[in-house]
Structures are given as structure tokens and as C-alpha cells.
Amino acid sequence: MNVTWGRSRPSPVRALTIEDLRRGARRHLPRIIFDYVDGGAGDEVTVRRNREAFERLAFRPRALVDVSNRDLTVTVLGDRLASPVLVAPTGMAGLCWPRGEVEAARAAGHAGTAYVLSMYASCSIEAVAAAATGPLWLQVHVWRNRDTTRALIERARAVGCRALVLGVDSPLISVRERDVRNGFTIPPSVGVRQALDVARHPAWIWRVLRRRPTMPILSAAAGRDPGASVVTLAAISSRELDPGLTWEAVRWVRGLWPGPLVLKGILSVEDARLAADHGADGLVVSNHGGRQLDGAPASAEVLPEVADAVGGRLEVYLDGGVRRGADVVKALALGARAVFVGRPYLYGLAVAGAAGVGRALAILQQELDHTLGLIGVPRAVEVDRHVLRS
């Protein structure tokens, strides 16, 4: 299949950079929610490493190249996308904006790219599929109760998801110290300070809190009422994570899912080769945005060796630390076919719903286009390591 998705449209959101959207999200969200979106595990060393890895790389621009016509399009798992920037799976986007996943899927389609839905979403698979105008992928985790995972995969097939993403880097729930200090735990431990901070955000209360966010995908999977509380469902999810999972689980999922299968959370050449051996069609070099193992390498540091080892056997993508269109170009140069962005789109979502997500994607696409022109490479698919200084 070779389809081009999306159409451009002007955005009412005034933001020049992703950092502008981040500052806007900080203003719009209570601290407990902003820190959940923005924070990472432990001392957040890996969060910083993801950014520093890109900042250390320098371009090797070429002069006197005709860049009057630039082409950002790429082909990902058979779909021709408007740019190599895809929207990553993130849990509970509804804490940023009502029906956050529906809003994000619409924006991704308008931007001409794919949207990856998390099983920890605040909207159902069916609702997001009905709203999506571009390729829709679903990320799942294999639970102790395999029937639960099987049911989710069957629902993904029923609504026409293009790909299944299997998260492989979460055998345990990490300790995110911002969340612990804020009382964003299971069960919650919210005190006077947090309550006062929430009260200072009446617009967020009116938009989000009064609607009582839920996780309908998990509700159905766990056999609970659709209105089951997020706290109850999060506790169930925590219990269902299986630290005993092995590569047999990947083989099991591969047997259930006939479409493209992508493994997310690969950080070693050994695991990349095993992913290819077990029938994966793609893998995401990812440290979970620094939200799992603090002290893990930056995704961009690992990407070249993984791409060299398995790039001819499956598609390789990057997740983690992308904040500029120049970062996208650097990731392509290091061997990625495309990148995933999580926090950038959530910042935009918190500011203005679908329009904010659209603005985040437009910023990255515009910067990507500008960078290609300045380094003398008119087509995104032509970027290779020669564009970087060794």
C-alpha cells in the first residue's frame, strides 16, 4: 500500500517553538498534571541525555545545491506520510484536554501522519478509529491475563488499525519522583497544596475534571464498568504487568496479529536482532522518554548501532528527546526511518486541543523543511550520515 495522508490547514495557536507550547502547558495545567506529562524517572538523567545527545551532533551542510523544491514525505509500513514525524502513544491524554486521543488523532490525520493509540487512553479504540483520518496504530502490553491482551488485539483488527505496537520496556512501573511528591500515585495522596494548585486552574477544572476522566479501553479489558475510576483501573493495570515476560510473548502476539508488528522500547543490538528473528516489521529505539530506567542511554546514542545491525531486515524508528525539526533530520541521518513525539504533542493538546496538536506537528514539519534546505538535502529520504560531522 502506498497512500499519502493529510492536508494542511492554518492553526489559530500562536507558538513559535515546542518550548513555547511547553510553557503554555505549564500555565494551563495544574502542576500535578504538568509534572506527570513533563517528568521522568529518578533524577531524570535520561530525560536530559535524550536532549543532550541531539545537541552534541553538528551538521555538515553542503552549498550550491538546488533546494527550491523540498520533499518531506516518507513511507512507513507501506503508507506514504507527509513527514517522518509520528504521534507517539501516551497514557491518559484526556488529563490534558477532553477526549484528548480523539483530538490528537484528528490533528495527526490533518498533518498527514500516523497516530499511535495507547491502551491506557481516555477514549475507546472505536471512538478514536471513528475520528482518525490517517493511519491508526495501537500500542498494547501483554498482561498476565493473556485473554485481555487477545481481546484488545481483536478490537484493533476490527476497527482497522494499521499496525500493532508492543511495548517491551515496562516489566515494572518506574518511580517518577515528581509524581510521588505530588501525590500522583496509586492510591492518590493529594494534600492541601495540590488541591489549592488545582483550584487555581478553573478552566482546566471546567474542561477536564468535571467530565471525570476514565480509561474505557482498560475498563473493557478488565471487565469493569465503563465509568470505573482511573485509580481503580490503574491499580488493576499495575497488578497485571508481568515481569516474567520473555520473547515467547512476542511470538505469541505475532501469531495473533496478521498486520505489521512494531516493538517499542529496544535499546540494544542483541534485542534488535531478536525482534527481527521473532517476526517484527519495525522497532522503536526508545527509553520511554526517560520515564522508565533512569541511567539508560539516550535513544539517539543507540540508534546508529541498531540501524546498522537490523536496518535491512525491518524498519527502525526513534522515540525520545525530539523537540526540533533539526532533531528529526539528525535522527534520519543516524538511521531512523521516522521519529515519534510524545511530550511535544501533549504540550500542544494542553494548550488548545486538536489545534494545539496541529501546531506542534506544524512547528516540527516547518523546522524540518527549513533544516533540509539549509543543509543542502532537498528530500527527507535522502538524508544519511554524510549530513553530520563525524
C-alpha positions as CSV (number, residue, x, y, z in Angstrom):
1,M,0.0,0.0,0.0
2,N,1.3,3.5,-0.9
3,V,-1.1,6.3,0.2
4,T,-0.4,9.9,1.1
5,W,-2.4,11.2,4.0
6,G,-3.4,14.6,5.3
7,R,-3.9,18.2,4.2
8,S,-2.6,21.4,5.6
9,R,-4.7,24.0,7.4
10,P,-3.8,27.2,9.3
11,S,-3.5,27.0,13.1
12,P,-5.0,29.6,15.5
13,V,-2.4,28.7,18.1
14,R,0.4,31.3,18.4
15,A,3.6,29.4,19.3
16,L,6.9,29.6,17.5
17,T,8.6,26.6,19.1
18,I,7.8,23.4,21.1
19,E,9.2,25.1,24.1
20,D,6.6,27.9,23.7
21,L,3.9,25.1,23.8
22,R,5.6,23.6,26.9
23,R,5.4,27.0,28.7
24,G,1.8,27.3,27.7
25,A,1.1,23.8,29.0
26,R,2.7,24.7,32.3
27,R,0.3,27.7,32.6
28,H,-2.8,25.7,31.5
29,L,-2.3,22.6,33.6
30,P,-2.2,22.1,37.4
31,R,1.3,21.2,38.5
32,I,0.3,17.6,39.3
33,I,-0.8,17.1,35.7
34,F,2.0,19.1,34.1
35,D,4.7,17.1,36.0
36,Y,3.0,13.9,35.0
37,V,3.4,14.9,31.4
38,D,6.8,16.6,31.6
39,G,8.6,14.4,34.2
40,G,10.7,11.3,34.1
41,A,12.1,8.6,36.3
42,G,14.6,9.1,39.2
43,D,16.8,12.1,38.8
44,E,15.6,12.5,35.2
45,V,19.2,11.9,33.9
46,T,17.9,10.0,30.9
47,V,15.4,12.8,30.1
48,R,18.3,15.2,29.9
49,R,20.5,12.7,27.9
50,N,17.9,12.5,25.2
51,R,18.2,16.2,24.6
52,E,22.0,16.4,25.0
53,A,22.5,13.6,22.5
54,F,20.9,15.7,19.8
55,E,22.6,18.9,20.9
56,R,26.1,17.3,20.6
57,L,25.5,16.5,16.9
58,A,26.5,19.1,14.3
59,F,25.6,19.3,10.7
60,R,27.9,19.2,7.7
61,P,26.0,21.5,5.3
62,R,26.6,21.5,1.5
63,A,26.5,24.7,-0.5
64,L,25.1,25.4,-4.0
65,V,22.6,22.6,-4.0
66,D,19.2,23.2,-5.6
67,V,16.8,23.0,-2.7
68,S,14.0,25.1,-4.3
69,N,11.6,22.0,-4.1
70,R,11.8,20.1,-0.8
71,D,10.0,16.9,-0.1
72,L,9.3,15.7,3.5
73,T,7.4,12.6,2.6
74,V,8.4,9.2,3.7
75,T,6.9,5.7,3.5
76,V,6.3,4.0,6.8
77,L,4.9,0.4,6.8
78,G,3.6,0.9,3.3
79,D,1.8,4.2,4.0
80,R,3.2,7.4,2.4
81,L,3.1,10.1,5.1
82,A,3.5,13.9,4.8
83,S,6.6,13.8,7.1
84,P,8.6,11.4,9.2
85,V,7.1,12.8,12.5
86,L,4.5,10.4,14.0
87,V,2.5,10.8,17.2
88,A,3.6,8.5,20.0
89,P,1.4,6.5,22.3
90,T,0.8,8.3,25.7
91,G,-1.4,7.3,28.5
92,M,-4.4,9.5,29.7
93,A,-4.2,12.3,27.2
94,G,-7.6,13.2,28.5
95,L,-5.9,14.8,31.5
96,C,-4.7,17.5,29.1
97,W,-7.9,18.0,27.1
98,P,-11.3,16.3,27.0
99,R,-11.3,13.3,24.6
100,G,-7.6,14.0,24.1
101,E,-6.9,11.0,22.0
102,V,-9.7,11.8,19.6
103,E,-8.4,15.3,19.3
104,A,-4.9,14.1,18.7
105,A,-5.9,11.5,16.1
106,R,-7.8,14.2,14.2
107,A,-4.8,16.5,14.3
108,A,-2.4,13.8,13.2
109,G,-4.6,13.0,10.2
110,H,-4.8,16.6,9.1
111,A,-1.0,16.8,9.4
112,G,-0.6,13.8,7.2
113,T,0.9,11.4,9.7
114,A,0.1,8.4,11.8
115,Y,-1.3,8.3,15.4
116,V,-0.4,5.6,17.9
117,L,-3.1,5.0,20.5
118,S,-2.2,3.8,24.0
119,M,-4.2,1.1,25.7
120,Y,-4.1,3.4,28.7
121,A,-6.1,6.0,26.7
122,S,-9.0,8.1,28.0
123,C,-11.0,7.3,24.8
124,S,-12.1,3.9,23.4
125,I,-10.4,2.3,20.4
126,E,-13.7,2.6,18.5
127,A,-14.1,6.3,19.2
128,V,-10.6,7.2,18.1
129,A,-10.8,5.0,15.0
130,A,-14.0,6.8,14.0
131,A,-12.3,10.2,14.3
132,A,-8.9,9.2,12.7
133,T,-8.4,10.4,9.2
134,G,-4.9,9.0,8.9
135,P,-3.2,5.7,9.8
136,L,-4.1,4.5,13.3
137,W,-1.8,2.1,15.3
138,L,-2.5,0.6,18.7
139,Q,0.1,0.0,21.4
140,V,-0.5,-2.8,23.8
141,H,1.3,-4.5,26.7
142,V,1.0,-8.3,27.3
143,W,-0.8,-8.7,30.7
144,R,-0.7,-11.7,33.0
145,N,-4.2,-12.4,31.7
146,R,-3.5,-13.2,28.1
147,D,-7.2,-13.2,27.3
148,T,-7.2,-9.5,28.0
149,T,-4.4,-8.8,25.5
150,R,-6.0,-11.1,23.0
151,A,-9.3,-9.1,23.2
152,L,-7.5,-5.8,22.6
153,I,-5.8,-7.2,19.6
154,E,-9.1,-8.4,18.2
155,R,-10.6,-5.0,18.7
156,A,-7.7,-3.4,16.9
157,R,-8.3,-5.7,14.0
158,A,-12.0,-5.0,14.0
159,V,-11.5,-1.2,13.7
160,G,-8.8,-1.4,11.0
161,C,-5.7,-0.4,12.9
162,R,-2.8,-0.4,10.5
163,A,-0.2,-1.7,13.0
164,L,0.2,-3.1,16.4
165,V,2.9,-1.7,18.7
166,L,4.1,-4.0,21.5
167,G,5.6,-2.2,24.5
168,V,8.5,-4.2,25.8
169,D,10.3,-1.9,28.2
170,S,7.8,-1.9,31.2
171,P,8.2,-5.1,33.2
172,L,7.8,-2.9,36.3
173,I,6.3,0.5,37.0
174,S,9.1,3.0,37.4
175,V,9.4,5.6,40.2
176,R,8.7,9.0,38.9
177,E,9.6,11.2,41.8
178,R,7.7,14.3,40.6
179,D,4.6,12.2,40.7
180,V,5.3,10.7,44.1
181,R,6.0,14.2,45.6
182,N,2.7,15.5,44.0
183,G,0.7,12.6,45.3
184,F,0.1,11.3,41.8
185,T,0.3,7.7,43.0
186,I,-1.9,4.6,43.5
187,P,-3.8,5.3,45.6
188,P,-3.5,9.1,45.3
189,S,-2.2,11.1,48.2
190,V,-3.3,14.6,47.3
191,G,-3.0,17.2,50.1
192,V,-3.9,20.9,50.6
193,R,-1.1,22.2,48.4
194,Q,-2.1,20.2,45.4
195,A,-5.8,21.0,45.9
196,L,-5.1,24.7,46.0
197,D,-3.0,24.4,42.9
198,V,-5.8,22.7,41.1
199,A,-8.2,25.3,42.3
200,R,-6.1,28.0,40.6
201,H,-6.9,26.4,37.2
202,P,-10.7,26.8,36.9
203,A,-10.6,26.4,33.1
204,W,-8.9,23.0,33.4
205,I,-11.4,22.0,36.1
206,W,-14.3,23.0,33.8
207,R,-12.9,21.4,30.7
208,V,-11.4,18.2,32.1
209,L,-12.1,17.4,35.8
210,R,-15.9,17.9,35.6
211,R,-16.0,15.2,32.9
212,R,-14.4,12.7,35.3
213,P,-11.7,11.2,33.0
214,T,-11.9,7.4,32.6
215,M,-9.9,4.7,30.7
216,P,-12.5,2.9,28.6
217,I,-10.0,0.6,26.9
218,L,-8.8,-0.7,30.3
219,S,-12.4,-0.8,31.6
220,A,-13.5,-3.2,28.9
221,A,-10.3,-5.2,29.1
222,A,-10.6,-5.6,32.9
223,G,-14.4,-6.4,32.7
224,R,-15.2,-3.2,34.6
225,D,-18.0,-0.7,34.2
226,P,-17.1,2.0,31.6
227,G,-17.2,4.6,34.3
228,A,-14.8,2.8,36.6
229,S,-12.4,5.2,38.3
230,V,-9.0,5.9,36.9
231,V,-7.5,4.9,40.3
232,T,-9.2,1.5,40.2
233,L,-8.1,0.8,36.7
234,A,-4.5,2.0,37.2
235,A,-4.3,-0.4,40.2
236,I,-5.5,-3.3,38.1
237,S,-3.0,-2.4,35.3
238,S,-0.2,-2.3,37.8
239,R,-1.1,-5.8,39.1
240,E,-1.4,-7.2,35.6
241,L,2.1,-6.1,34.4
242,D,4.1,-9.4,34.1
243,P,7.8,-9.2,35.0
244,G,8.2,-12.7,33.8
245,L,7.5,-12.0,30.1
246,T,10.0,-13.3,27.6
247,W,10.4,-13.4,23.9
248,E,7.8,-16.1,23.8
249,A,5.3,-13.3,24.4
250,V,6.4,-11.6,21.2
251,R,6.0,-14.9,19.3
252,W,2.5,-15.3,20.8
253,V,1.5,-11.8,19.7
254,R,2.9,-12.3,16.3
255,G,0.7,-15.4,15.9
256,L,-2.4,-13.3,16.7
257,W,-1.8,-10.2,14.7
258,P,-1.6,-10.5,10.8
259,G,-0.6,-6.9,10.2
260,P,2.6,-5.0,10.8
261,L,4.1,-5.6,14.3
262,V,6.4,-3.0,15.9
263,L,8.3,-3.4,19.1
264,K,8.8,-0.3,21.2
265,G,11.5,0.0,23.8
266,I,14.6,-1.5,22.2
267,L,17.9,-0.2,23.4
268,S,20.4,-2.9,22.3
269,V,21.7,-4.6,19.2
270,E,21.0,-8.0,20.7
271,D,17.3,-7.2,21.3
272,A,17.0,-5.6,17.9
273,R,18.2,-8.8,16.2
274,L,15.8,-10.9,18.3
275,A,13.0,-8.6,17.3
276,A,13.8,-9.3,13.6
277,D,14.1,-13.0,14.4
278,H,10.7,-13.0,16.0
279,G,8.9,-11.5,13.0
280,A,8.7,-7.8,13.9
281,D,8.3,-5.5,11.0
282,G,9.6,-2.5,12.9
283,L,11.2,-1.4,16.1
284,V,11.3,1.8,18.1
285,V,14.6,2.7,19.7
286,S,13.2,4.2,22.8
287,N,14.0,4.6,26.5
288,H,10.3,5.5,27.2
289,G,11.2,9.2,27.1
290,G,13.3,8.7,30.3
291,R,10.2,7.6,32.2
292,Q,11.3,4.0,32.9
293,L,15.0,3.3,33.6
294,D,16.9,6.4,34.8
295,G,20.5,5.9,33.6
296,A,19.6,4.3,30.3
297,P,21.4,5.6,27.2
298,A,19.9,8.3,25.0
299,S,17.8,6.9,22.2
300,A,19.9,8.8,19.7
301,E,23.1,7.3,21.1
302,V,21.9,3.7,20.5
303,L,20.1,4.4,17.2
304,P,23.2,4.1,14.8
305,E,24.3,0.7,16.0
306,V,20.8,-0.7,15.9
307,A,20.1,0.7,12.4
308,D,23.4,-0.8,11.2
309,A,22.6,-4.2,12.7
310,V,19.0,-4.7,11.5
311,G,18.0,-1.8,9.2
312,G,17.9,-4.1,6.2
313,R,15.5,-6.5,8.0
314,L,12.9,-4.2,9.5
315,E,12.1,-0.5,9.8
316,V,13.8,1.4,12.6
317,Y,12.3,4.4,14.3
318,L,13.4,6.7,17.2
319,D,11.4,7.9,20.2
320,G,12.8,10.3,22.8
321,G,14.1,13.8,23.0
322,V,12.8,15.3,19.7
323,R,12.0,18.9,20.2
324,R,13.1,20.5,16.9
325,G,12.8,19.7,13.3
326,A,16.6,19.6,13.2
327,D,16.4,16.7,15.7
328,V,14.3,14.9,13.2
329,V,16.9,15.3,10.5
330,K,19.6,14.1,12.9
331,A,17.6,11.0,13.7
332,L,17.1,10.3,10.0
333,A,20.9,10.7,9.5
334,L,21.5,8.2,12.3
335,G,19.4,5.6,10.6
336,A,15.8,6.2,11.6
337,R,13.0,6.0,9.1
338,A,10.8,8.2,11.2
339,V,10.5,9.6,14.8
340,F,7.8,9.5,17.4
341,V,6.9,12.6,19.5
342,G,5.0,12.3,22.8
343,R,5.5,15.3,25.1
344,P,5.5,17.9,22.2
345,Y,2.0,16.9,21.2
346,L,0.8,16.7,24.8
347,Y,2.0,20.3,25.4
348,G,0.0,21.4,22.4
349,L,-3.0,19.4,23.4
350,A,-3.0,21.0,26.8
351,V,-2.9,24.5,25.2
352,A,-5.6,24.1,22.6
353,G,-6.8,20.6,22.0
354,A,-6.6,19.4,18.3
355,A,-5.4,22.9,17.2
356,G,-2.5,22.7,19.7
357,V,-1.5,19.3,18.5
358,G,-1.7,20.5,14.9
359,R,0.5,23.4,15.8
360,A,3.1,21.2,17.5
361,L,3.3,19.0,14.3
362,A,3.4,22.0,12.1
363,I,6.3,23.5,14.0
364,L,8.3,20.3,13.6
365,Q,7.4,20.0,10.0
366,Q,8.3,23.6,9.2
367,E,11.6,23.3,11.1
368,L,12.4,20.0,9.3
369,D,11.7,21.7,5.9
370,H,14.0,24.6,6.8
371,T,16.8,22.4,8.0
372,L,16.7,20.3,4.8
373,G,17.1,23.4,2.8
374,L,20.0,24.7,4.8
375,I,22.0,21.5,4.8
376,G,21.5,21.1,1.1
377,V,19.4,17.9,1.0
378,P,16.0,18.5,-0.7
379,R,14.4,15.2,0.2
380,A,13.9,13.7,3.6
381,V,14.5,10.2,2.3
382,E,18.0,11.2,1.0
383,V,19.3,12.2,4.5
384,D,22.1,10.0,5.6
385,R,25.2,10.2,7.9
386,H,27.0,12.4,5.5
387,V,25.0,15.3,6.7
388,L,26.6,15.1,10.1
389,R,30.1,15.9,11.1
390,S,31.9,12.7,12.2
